[in-house]
Amino acid sequence: MAFYNIWGIIISSGFFMAETITISKTEYDYLKKKADFADDVLCQLEVSLEDIQAGRIRPASH
């Protein structure tokens, strides 16, 4: 039995085997934008956590 991740790579028995799939340009652009956005969010989260650890974040005063 084979399991596929979101990039179309077969994950089975501890090894990876690339598989070619065909998607429309529209779907590719949509997935690329989502991947770029997710990468940006993760980078911002990483920087924010580093700021918290370094004590550069203060509680907001209302």
C-alpha positions in Angstrom: 0.0 0.0 0.0 1.3 3.4 -0.9 0.7 6.7 0.8 1.0 10.1 -1.0 2.0 13.4 0.5 0.8 16.7 -1.0 3.7 16.9 -3.4 2.8 13.5 -5.0 5.7 11.6 -3.5 5.0 8.1 -2.6 5.8 7.3 1.0 6.1 3.6 1.6 8.4 1.2 3.5 10.7 4.0 4.6 11.8 5.2 1.1 10.7 8.0 -1.2 9.9 7.6 -4.9 9.0 10.5 -7.0 5.9 10.3 -9.1 4.9 12.7 -11.9 1.4 14.1 -11.9 -0.4 16.6 -14.2 -2.3 19.6 -12.8 -3.6 22.7 -14.5 -1.6 25.9 -14.5 -4.3 27.5 -12.5 -4.1 24.9 -9.8 -0.3 25.1 -9.8 -0.4 28.9 -9.3 -2.9 28.5 -6.5 -0.8 25.8 -4.7 2.4 27.9 -5.2 0.7 31.0 -3.7 -0.4 28.9 -0.7 3.1 27.4 -0.3 4.7 30.9 -0.4 2.1 32.2 2.1 2.7 29.3 4.5 6.5 29.8 4.2 6.1 33.5 5.0 3.9 32.8 8.0 6.4 30.2 9.4 9.3 32.7 9.0 7.3 35.4 10.8 6.4 33.0 13.6 10.1 32.0 13.9 11.2 35.6 14.2 8.4 36.3 16.7 9.4 33.4 18.9 13.0 34.5 18.8 11.9 38.0 19.9 9.9 36.6 22.8 12.9 34.5 23.9 15.2 37.5 23.7 12.7 39.6 25.8 12.0 42.1 23.0 8.2 41.7 23.3 6.4 43.8 26.0 2.8 43.3 27.0 0.5 45.8 25.3 -0.8 48.6 27.5 -4.4 49.6 27.0 
